[in-house]
Amino acid sequence: MVYSILVVEDEIALQEALAYNLSREGYEVEVAGDGREALNKARTMQPDLIILDLMLPIFDGIEVCRVLRQEMNNPILILTARDSEIDRVLGLEIGADDYLTKPFSMRELQARVKALLRRVRLDRENLETETAKTLKILTFGDLAIDSERHEVRLAGKILPLKPKEYDLLQFFALHKGQVLSRDILLERVWGWDYSGGSRTVDVHVRWLREKIEKKPAQPERIVTVHSAGYRFDG
């Protein structure tokens, strides 16, 4: 998964340094140099994370944070040159998730960014789990995935799936039609700290295909998208 970050900083040298270093880490980065531009870009792009300087022209960071928190729950990391306890408390009270005092190292910034984005990932996983529970049964022709019973049926017969086979199939079903890379599948199905390689995904996909694509004339349910990953067509 590629996360998007909005960097709001009016000091051009720092703005460029932040954008460069975050882009090198694989994030999609947009920048804004004042409070009005920050609000407009945040509303348009809906970033996964906002890095927000407090000292901004037009609208200061406090006002921007206050407005954004009323409209969205995206994590906000505040940058401040002021190190007083009052400033830090005020930033957190208006809805910021974390703060970093200038000057700071890029390594520390990146660590804070990763921690906040990990929360974003966990929130999305929880939402997907709740969605699956709400839907209870996902049906694709003669294939039915029962999230309440943790069962998969093909033409009415229960398939003997291993736990990770079930998790992988359910994740595919919740993202029907989307191309999912092996890295995404490893992170979201096996966990971000899983140390196994992408071959794990290929093996489990092969096992799934053997169990859910039994009819010779039936189109593939799990399609290999070369150099990209897999797509579940149902």
TORMAR-542382 format. One record per residue (C-alpha): residue in three letters; residue number from 1; x, y, z. Coordinates in nm, 4 decimals, decimal comma, padded with zeros to 6 digits, always signed. Layout:
+------+-----+----------+----------+----------+
| rest |  nr |        u |        v |        w |
+------+-----+----------+----------+----------+
|  ALA | NUM |        X |        Y |        Z |
...
+------+-----+----------+----------+----------+
//
This chain:
+------+-----+----------+----------+----------+
| rest |  nr |        u |        v |        w |
+------+-----+----------+----------+----------+
|  MET |   1 | +00,0000 | +00,0000 | +00,0000 |
|  VAL |   2 | +00,1272 | +00,3454 | -00,0929 |
|  TYR |   3 | +00,0424 | +00,6044 | +00,1710 |
|  SER |   4 | -00,0152 | +00,9711 | +00,0883 |
|  ILE |   5 | +00,1270 | +01,2535 | +00,3004 |
|  LEU |   6 | +00,0516 | +01,6254 | +00,2902 |
|  VAL |   7 | +00,3459 | +01,8374 | +00,4100 |
|  VAL |   8 | +00,2418 | +02,1858 | +00,5234 |
|  GLU |   9 | +00,5505 | +02,4023 | +00,5720 |
|  ASP |  10 | +00,6219 | +02,7597 | +00,4561 |
|  GLU |  11 | +01,0003 | +02,7368 | +00,4898 |
|  ILE |  12 | +01,0915 | +02,6264 | +00,1363 |
|  ALA |  13 | +01,4210 | +02,4549 | +00,2240 |
|  LEU |  14 | +01,2568 | +02,2434 | +00,4944 |
|  GLN |  15 | +00,9508 | +02,1786 | +00,2785 |
|  GLU |  16 | +01,1708 | +02,0450 | -00,0029 |
|  ALA |  17 | +01,3814 | +01,8366 | +00,2370 |
|  LEU |  18 | +01,0717 | +01,6768 | +00,3897 |
|  ALA |  19 | +00,9153 | +01,6045 | +00,0507 |
|  TYR |  20 | +01,2399 | +01,4571 | -00,0837 |
|  ASN |  21 | +01,3086 | +01,2287 | +00,2129 |
|  LEU |  22 | +00,9492 | +01,1067 | +00,2434 |
|  SER |  23 | +00,9277 | +01,0400 | -00,1314 |
|  ARG |  24 | +01,2445 | +00,8299 | -00,1051 |
|  GLU |  25 | +01,0634 | +00,6162 | +00,1536 |
|  GLY |  26 | +00,7928 | +00,5396 | -00,1038 |
|  TYR |  27 | +00,5221 | +00,7818 | +00,0093 |
|  GLU |  28 | +00,3141 | +00,9972 | -00,2250 |
|  VAL |  29 | +00,3853 | +01,3520 | -00,1088 |
|  GLU |  30 | +00,2039 | +01,6807 | -00,1720 |
|  VAL |  31 | +00,3131 | +02,0134 | -00,0230 |
|  ALA |  32 | +00,1415 | +02,3351 | +00,0870 |
|  GLY |  33 | +00,3005 | +02,6609 | +00,1957 |
|  ASP |  34 | +00,0195 | +02,8364 | +00,3815 |
|  GLY |  35 | -00,2928 | +02,7607 | +00,5818 |
|  ARG |  36 | -00,5446 | +02,8200 | +00,3030 |
|  GLU |  37 | -00,3586 | +02,5975 | +00,0583 |
|  ALA |  38 | -00,3278 | +02,3317 | +00,3300 |
|  LEU |  39 | -00,7049 | +02,3204 | +00,3843 |
|  ASN |  40 | -00,7785 | +02,3049 | +00,0111 |
|  LYS |  41 | -00,5281 | +02,0262 | -00,0569 |
|  ALA |  42 | -00,6287 | +01,8242 | +00,2493 |
|  ARG |  43 | -00,9933 | +01,8336 | +00,1413 |
|  THR |  44 | -00,9054 | +01,7338 | -00,2134 |
|  MET |  45 | -00,6501 | +01,4579 | -00,1596 |
|  GLN |  46 | -00,7676 | +01,3178 | +00,1762 |
|  PRO |  47 | -00,4100 | +01,2246 | +00,2759 |
|  ASP |  48 | -00,3300 | +00,9351 | +00,5040 |
|  LEU |  49 | -00,1148 | +01,1710 | +00,7148 |
|  ILE |  50 | -00,0713 | +01,5473 | +00,7486 |
|  ILE |  51 | +00,2578 | +01,6986 | +00,8663 |
|  LEU |  52 | +00,1649 | +02,0482 | +00,9820 |
|  ASP |  53 | +00,3879 | +02,3395 | +01,0799 |
|  LEU |  54 | +00,2346 | +02,5704 | +01,3408 |
|  MET |  55 | +00,3819 | +02,8976 | +01,2102 |
|  LEU |  56 | +00,2071 | +02,9525 | +00,8761 |
|  PRO |  57 | +00,0904 | +03,2531 | +00,6752 |
|  ILE |  58 | -00,2822 | +03,3311 | +00,6178 |
|  PHE |  59 | -00,4102 | +03,0687 | +00,8677 |
|  ASP |  60 | -00,1726 | +02,9414 | +01,1339 |
|  GLY |  61 | -00,1283 | +02,5724 | +01,2071 |
|  ILE |  62 | -00,3503 | +02,5829 | +01,5143 |
|  GLU |  63 | -00,6455 | +02,7086 | +01,3093 |
|  VAL |  64 | -00,5754 | +02,4634 | +01,0268 |
|  CYS |  65 | -00,5607 | +02,1738 | +01,2734 |
|  ARG |  66 | -00,8835 | +02,2826 | +01,4404 |
|  VAL |  67 | -01,0701 | +02,3000 | +01,1078 |
|  LEU |  68 | -00,9299 | +01,9723 | +00,9755 |
|  ARG |  69 | -01,0156 | +01,7863 | +01,2926 |
|  GLN |  70 | -01,3802 | +01,8915 | +01,2523 |
|  GLU |  71 | -01,3870 | +01,7553 | +00,8969 |
|  MET |  72 | -01,1683 | +01,4433 | +00,9020 |
|  ASN |  73 | -00,9844 | +01,2066 | +01,1339 |
|  ASN |  74 | -00,6592 | +01,1740 | +00,9359 |
|  PRO |  75 | -00,3586 | +01,1684 | +01,1701 |
|  ILE |  76 | -00,1834 | +01,5043 | +01,2121 |
|  LEU |  77 | +00,1828 | +01,5429 | +01,3111 |
|  ILE |  78 | +00,2590 | +01,8976 | +01,4249 |
|  LEU |  79 | +00,5955 | +02,0626 | +01,3691 |
|  THR |  80 | +00,6749 | +02,3471 | +01,6055 |
|  ALA |  81 | +00,9745 | +02,5661 | +01,6833 |
|  ARG |  82 | +00,8193 | +02,6421 | +02,0204 |
|  ASP |  83 | +00,9137 | +02,3962 | +02,2919 |
|  SER |  84 | +00,6941 | +02,5199 | +02,5758 |
|  GLU |  85 | +00,4573 | +02,2771 | +02,7459 |
|  ILE |  86 | +00,1611 | +02,5063 | +02,6737 |
|  ASP |  87 | +00,2202 | +02,4898 | +02,2975 |
|  ARG |  88 | +00,2542 | +02,1121 | +02,3014 |
|  VAL |  89 | -00,0585 | +02,0651 | +02,5117 |
|  LEU |  90 | -00,2555 | +02,3083 | +02,2936 |
|  GLY |  91 | -00,1599 | +02,1193 | +01,9797 |
|  LEU |  92 | -00,2716 | +01,7885 | +02,1257 |
|  GLU |  93 | -00,5913 | +01,9370 | +02,2689 |
|  ILE |  94 | -00,7088 | +02,0663 | +01,9319 |
|  GLY |  95 | -00,6683 | +01,7225 | +01,7777 |
|  ALA |  96 | -00,3075 | +01,6658 | +01,6731 |
|  ASP |  97 | -00,1882 | +01,3078 | +01,7133 |
|  ASP |  98 | +00,1799 | +01,3816 | +01,7721 |
|  TYR |  99 | +00,4253 | +01,6697 | +01,7668 |
|  LEU | 100 | +00,7898 | +01,7214 | +01,6814 |
|  THR | 101 | +01,0004 | +02,0153 | +01,7975 |
|  LYS | 102 | +01,2372 | +02,1883 | +01,5554 |
|  PRO | 103 | +01,5166 | +02,1206 | +01,4919 |
|  PHE | 104 | +01,4659 | +01,7469 | +01,4449 |
|  SER | 105 | +01,6397 | +01,4648 | +01,2597 |
|  MET | 106 | +01,4852 | +01,3043 | +00,9521 |
|  ARG | 107 | +01,5294 | +00,9658 | +01,1171 |
|  GLU | 108 | +01,3096 | +01,0715 | +01,4094 |
|  LEU | 109 | +01,0511 | +01,2221 | +01,1751 |
|  GLN | 110 | +01,0359 | +00,9027 | +00,9699 |
|  ALA | 111 | +00,9926 | +00,6949 | +01,2859 |
|  ARG | 112 | +00,6983 | +00,9133 | +01,3938 |
|  VAL | 113 | +00,5488 | +00,8916 | +01,0447 |
|  LYS | 114 | +00,5731 | +00,5112 | +01,0401 |
|  ALA | 115 | +00,4098 | +00,4865 | +01,3828 |
|  LEU | 116 | +00,1153 | +00,7062 | +01,2788 |
|  LEU | 117 | +00,0686 | +00,5235 | +00,9483 |
|  ARG | 118 | +00,0750 | +00,1911 | +01,1307 |
|  ARG | 119 | -00,2298 | +00,3176 | +01,3185 |
|  VAL | 120 | -00,3950 | +00,4046 | +00,9868 |
|  ARG | 121 | -00,3313 | +00,0509 | +00,8632 |
|  LEU | 122 | -00,4729 | -00,1043 | +01,1794 |
|  ASP | 123 | -00,7822 | +00,1165 | +01,1617 |
|  ARG | 124 | -00,8428 | +00,0057 | +00,8035 |
|  GLU | 125 | -00,7967 | -00,3582 | +00,8927 |
|  ASN | 126 | -01,0463 | -00,3236 | +01,1768 |
|  LEU | 127 | -01,2930 | -00,1546 | +00,9416 |
|  GLU | 128 | -01,2534 | -00,4344 | +00,6877 |
|  THR | 129 | -01,3063 | -00,6931 | +00,9602 |
|  GLU | 130 | -01,6217 | -00,5177 | +01,0771 |
|  THR | 131 | -01,7408 | -00,4898 | +00,7167 |
|  ALA | 132 | -01,6900 | -00,8607 | +00,6693 |
|  LYS | 133 | -01,8830 | -00,9340 | +00,9887 |
|  THR | 134 | -02,1662 | -00,7054 | +00,8790 |
|  LEU | 135 | -02,1896 | -00,8664 | +00,5388 |
|  LYS | 136 | -02,1611 | -01,2109 | +00,7023 |
|  ILE | 137 | -02,1832 | -01,3986 | +00,3713 |
|  LEU | 138 | -02,0007 | -01,2892 | +00,0561 |
|  THR | 139 | -02,1330 | -01,4670 | -00,2523 |
|  PHE | 140 | -01,9682 | -01,5015 | -00,5925 |
|  GLY | 141 | -02,1736 | -01,7373 | -00,8070 |
|  ASP | 142 | -02,1459 | -02,0820 | -00,6475 |
|  LEU | 143 | -01,8745 | -01,9600 | -00,4082 |
|  ALA | 144 | -01,9884 | -01,8364 | -00,0651 |
|  ILE | 145 | -01,7664 | -01,7008 | +00,2123 |
|  ASP | 146 | -01,9338 | -01,7104 | +00,5536 |
|  SER | 147 | -01,7410 | -01,4770 | +00,7845 |
|  GLU | 148 | -01,9563 | -01,5618 | +01,0844 |
|  ARG | 149 | -01,8840 | -01,9350 | +01,0665 |
|  HIS | 150 | -01,5407 | -01,8907 | +00,9071 |
|  GLU | 151 | -01,6471 | -02,1268 | +00,6294 |
|  VAL | 152 | -01,6231 | -02,1310 | +00,2513 |
|  ARG | 153 | -01,8701 | -02,3288 | +00,0406 |
|  LEU | 154 | -01,8415 | -02,4181 | -00,3262 |
|  ALA | 155 | -02,1644 | -02,5394 | -00,4860 |
|  GLY | 156 | -02,2999 | -02,5944 | -00,1348 |
|  LYS | 157 | -02,0083 | -02,8056 | -00,0142 |
|  ILE | 158 | -01,7694 | -02,6861 | +00,2575 |
|  LEU | 159 | -01,4127 | -02,6438 | +00,1356 |
|  PRO | 160 | -01,1334 | -02,7610 | +00,3686 |
|  LEU | 161 | -00,9276 | -02,4414 | +00,3784 |
|  LYS | 162 | -00,6291 | -02,3760 | +00,5995 |
|  PRO | 163 | -00,6578 | -02,0619 | +00,8197 |
|  LYS | 164 | -00,4323 | -01,8488 | +00,5979 |
|  GLU | 165 | -00,6077 | -01,9745 | +00,2844 |
|  TYR | 166 | -00,9350 | -01,8525 | +00,4322 |
|  ASP | 167 | -00,7851 | -01,5174 | +00,5362 |
|  LEU | 168 | -00,6358 | -01,4683 | +00,1914 |
|  LEU | 169 | -00,9597 | -01,5550 | +00,0125 |
|  GLN | 170 | -01,1620 | -01,3231 | +00,2361 |
|  PHE | 171 | -00,9154 | -01,0389 | +00,1743 |
|  PHE | 172 | -00,9421 | -01,1004 | -00,2004 |
|  ALA | 173 | -01,3222 | -01,0979 | -00,1743 |
|  LEU | 174 | -01,3276 | -00,7672 | +00,0156 |
|  HIS | 175 | -01,1114 | -00,6140 | -00,2598 |
|  LYS | 176 | -01,2798 | -00,7714 | -00,5622 |
|  GLY | 177 | -01,1496 | -00,6324 | -00,8905 |
|  GLN | 178 | -00,8463 | -00,4605 | -00,7361 |
|  VAL | 179 | -00,4916 | -00,5535 | -00,8314 |
|  LEU | 180 | -00,3158 | -00,6510 | -00,5095 |
|  SER | 181 | +00,0617 | -00,6768 | -00,5003 |
|  ARG | 182 | +00,2362 | -00,9560 | -00,3167 |
|  ASP | 183 | +00,3746 | -00,7020 | -00,0691 |
|  ILE | 184 | +00,0251 | -00,5790 | +00,0141 |
|  LEU | 185 | -00,1018 | -00,9334 | +00,0564 |
|  LEU | 186 | +00,1905 | -01,0229 | +00,2824 |
|  GLU | 187 | +00,1364 | -00,7149 | +00,4989 |
|  ARG | 188 | -00,2409 | -00,7335 | +00,5238 |
|  VAL | 189 | -00,2919 | -01,1111 | +00,5484 |
|  TRP | 190 | +00,0264 | -01,2308 | +00,7196 |
|  GLY | 191 | +00,1081 | -00,9132 | +00,9139 |
|  TRP | 192 | +00,3570 | -00,6284 | +00,8725 |
|  ASP | 193 | +00,6187 | -00,8091 | +01,0825 |
|  TYR | 194 | +00,6012 | -01,1366 | +00,8854 |
|  SER | 195 | +00,9494 | -01,2298 | +00,7645 |
|  GLY | 196 | +00,8528 | -01,4736 | +00,4893 |
|  GLY | 197 | +00,8956 | -01,3936 | +00,1192 |
|  SER | 198 | +00,6520 | -01,3387 | -00,1661 |
|  ARG | 199 | +00,6673 | -01,7089 | -00,2563 |
|  THR | 200 | +00,4389 | -01,7637 | +00,0438 |
|  VAL | 201 | +00,1679 | -01,5700 | -00,1395 |
|  ASP | 202 | +00,2200 | -01,7611 | -00,4652 |
|  VAL | 203 | +00,1945 | -02,0974 | -00,2883 |
|  HIS | 204 | -00,1266 | -02,0034 | -00,1064 |
|  VAL | 205 | -00,2807 | -01,8638 | -00,4264 |
|  ARG | 206 | -00,2002 | -02,1925 | -00,6026 |
|  TRP | 207 | -00,3630 | -02,3885 | -00,3202 |
|  LEU | 208 | -00,6713 | -02,1660 | -00,3349 |
|  ARG | 209 | -00,7023 | -02,2047 | -00,7106 |
|  GLU | 210 | -00,6918 | -02,5823 | -00,6784 |
|  LYS | 211 | -00,9865 | -02,5646 | -00,4381 |
|  ILE | 212 | -01,2120 | -02,2936 | -00,5834 |
|  GLU | 213 | -01,1514 | -02,3300 | -00,9591 |
|  LYS | 214 | -01,2495 | -02,6915 | -01,0126 |
|  LYS | 215 | -01,4501 | -02,6553 | -01,3329 |
|  PRO | 216 | -01,2286 | -02,6767 | -01,6447 |
|  ALA | 217 | -01,4484 | -02,4335 | -01,8406 |
|  GLN | 218 | -01,4816 | -02,1860 | -01,5559 |
|  PRO | 219 | -01,2817 | -01,8600 | -01,5904 |
|  GLU | 220 | -01,0108 | -01,8006 | -01,3332 |
|  ARG | 221 | -01,1388 | -01,6506 | -01,0121 |
|  ILE | 222 | -00,7909 | -01,5355 | -00,9061 |
|  VAL | 223 | -00,6132 | -01,3753 | -01,2009 |
|  THR | 224 | -00,2372 | -01,3267 | -01,2162 |
|  VAL | 225 | -00,1510 | -00,9707 | -01,3206 |
|  HIS | 226 | +00,2046 | -01,0059 | -01,4437 |
|  SER | 227 | +00,4651 | -00,7886 | -01,2651 |
|  ALA | 228 | +00,1887 | -00,6500 | -01,0426 |
|  GLY | 229 | +00,0252 | -00,9209 | -00,8323 |
|  TYR | 230 | -00,3181 | -01,0798 | -00,8275 |
|  ARG | 231 | -00,6788 | -00,9765 | -00,8912 |
|  PHE | 232 | -00,9875 | -01,1558 | -00,7582 |
|  ASP | 233 | -01,2705 | -01,1486 | -01,0129 |
|  GLY | 234 | -01,5112 | -01,3620 | -00,8161 |
+------+-----+----------+----------+----------+
//
